[in-house]
Amino acid sequence: MDSHHHHHDQHHSGPGSDDAALAELVDLDAEVLHSYLSDVVEWAGELAGGLPRRILDLGTGTGTGAVALARRFPGADVIAVDVSAPMLDRLQAKVRGLGLDGQIQAVQADLDAEWPATPPVDLVWASNSLHHMKDPDQVLAWVFAALRPGGLLAVAEMDSFPRFLPDHIGPGLEARLQAALAEARADELPHLYSDWGPRLGADGFTVEARRTFDIDLAAPLPALAGRFAQASLTRLRSGLDGRLSPGDLATLGPLLDGDGPGSVLRRGDLTIRTARTAWAARRP
Ligand SMILES: C[S@@+](CC[C@H](N)C(=O)[O-])C[C@H]1O[C@@H](n2cnc3c(N)ncnc32)[C@H](O)[C@@H]1O
């Protein structure tokens, strides 16, 4: 079952440490937002209709979607595709631990360059991955060809990064972080926050549903939320060199300083506020 080829592609997957940090973040995301994840998987599963026999998870990362789908559809084979070997290593350790290694197959492929050979699939899942692709419309054309007629593509994307901090901390800090990020990423990730509905239609799909999932978790939250806040805000800050004011950097410093006295890990007042939007698109 294992066609996870170990040709590391540093050009696309970046330095290993960056992958490790992203892997940690997507696992925390799935754990902390588990109720969103099960809602959106349930939503996609119902729209898929019947029992999919073959499912493809595009840009699977550590396989949080692949695992949720494998559990939702125990009779289905799940093909989990990603460019990053460290991500797929983590996925494989996870699925072995869960006893799902017979059901979930990891496949390494760079979707900027190629589509992995797959038999026709019934359901394609793409969560927070399409916006990473250089040419998402090319990838969508490949998805279209890989789906059986009548098969469903479910795309889920974040509407924004989550906000964690009470408003009185450096008033407006998280809004400024996100604005700086949008500016910094405009070149690097031009498809972030794209409106996927019209694009899916232009690529030949019939968009059958679109749903926004509002996430609003109130304090007090479990300790994992602090780690999620730390990982998420640290990643945000790291992409913003030179774009944040000294004042905002000074506010962020202690919040993200390990488990120091001012650390988000020690705050009892964190919340998680964000939204994700999902589109269900069928190959006619
Ligand atoms: C933000 S993560 C999302 C992971 C997972 N789908 C989730 O929702 O938790 C984006 C993933 O897309 C993968 N990715 C980015 N560019 C890719 C490409 N060209 N081909 C395949 N995978 C890619 C990354 O390696 C990463 O694992």
The ligand as an SDF file (V2000), in Angstrom:
LIG
                    3D

 27 29  0  0  0  0  0  0  0  0999 V2000
   -2.0890   24.3500    5.4530 C   0  0  0  0  0  0  0  0  0  0  0  0
   -1.6440   22.6870    5.0470 S   0  0  0  0  0  0  0  0  0  0  0  0
   -3.2390   21.9060    5.1190 C   0  0  0  0  0  0  0  0  0  0  0  0
   -3.1410   20.4490    5.5010 C   0  0  0  0  0  0  0  0  0  0  0  0
   -4.4490   19.6800    5.6450 C   0  0  0  0  0  0  0  0  0  0  0  0
   -5.1840   19.5930    4.3890 N   0  0  0  0  0  0  0  0  0  0  0  0
   -5.3070   20.2640    6.7370 C   0  0  0  0  0  0  0  0  0  0  0  0
   -6.3680   20.8260    6.4370 O   0  0  0  0  0  0  0  0  0  0  0  0
   -4.9390   20.1270    7.8870 O   0  0  0  0  0  0  0  0  0  0  0  0
   -1.2790   22.7600    3.2880 C   0  0  0  0  0  0  0  0  0  0  0  0
   -0.6360   21.4960    2.7310 C   0  0  0  0  0  0  0  0  0  0  0  0
   -0.5230   21.5960    1.3060 O   0  0  0  0  0  0  0  0  0  0  0  0
    0.6920   20.9890    0.9140 C   0  0  0  0  0  0  0  0  0  0  0  0
    1.1220   21.4970   -0.3810 N   0  0  0  0  0  0  0  0  0  0  0  0
    1.5320   22.7600   -0.6650 C   0  0  0  0  0  0  0  0  0  0  0  0
    1.9080   22.8490   -1.9550 N   0  0  0  0  0  0  0  0  0  0  0  0
    1.7270   21.6190   -2.5030 C   0  0  0  0  0  0  0  0  0  0  0  0
    1.9600   21.0740   -3.8030 C   0  0  0  0  0  0  0  0  0  0  0  0
    2.4690   21.8230   -4.7960 N   0  0  0  0  0  0  0  0  0  0  0  0
    1.6800   19.7760   -4.0020 N   0  0  0  0  0  0  0  0  0  0  0  0
    1.1830   19.0020   -3.0080 C   0  0  0  0  0  0  0  0  0  0  0  0
    0.9460   19.4720   -1.7750 N   0  0  0  0  0  0  0  0  0  0  0  0
    1.2170   20.7580   -1.5120 C   0  0  0  0  0  0  0  0  0  0  0  0
    1.6550   21.3660    2.0330 C   0  0  0  0  0  0  0  0  0  0  0  0
    2.7740   20.5120    2.0680 O   0  0  0  0  0  0  0  0  0  0  0  0
    0.7600   21.2460    3.2610 C   0  0  0  0  0  0  0  0  0  0  0  0
    0.8290   19.9660    3.8390 O   0  0  0  0  0  0  0  0  0  0  0  0
  1  2  1  0
  2  3  1  0
  2 10  1  0
  3  4  1  0
  4  5  1  0
  5  6  1  0
  5  7  1  0
  7  8  2  0
  7  9  1  0
 10 11  1  0
 11 12  1  0
 11 26  1  0
 12 13  1  0
 13 14  1  0
 13 24  1  0
 14 15  1  0
 14 23  1  0
 15 16  2  0
 16 17  1  0
 17 18  1  0
 17 23  2  0
 18 19  1  0
 18 20  2  0
 20 21  1  0
 21 22  2  0
 22 23  1  0
 24 25  1  0
 24 26  1  0
 26 27  1  0
M  CHG  2   2   1   9  -1
M  END
$$$$
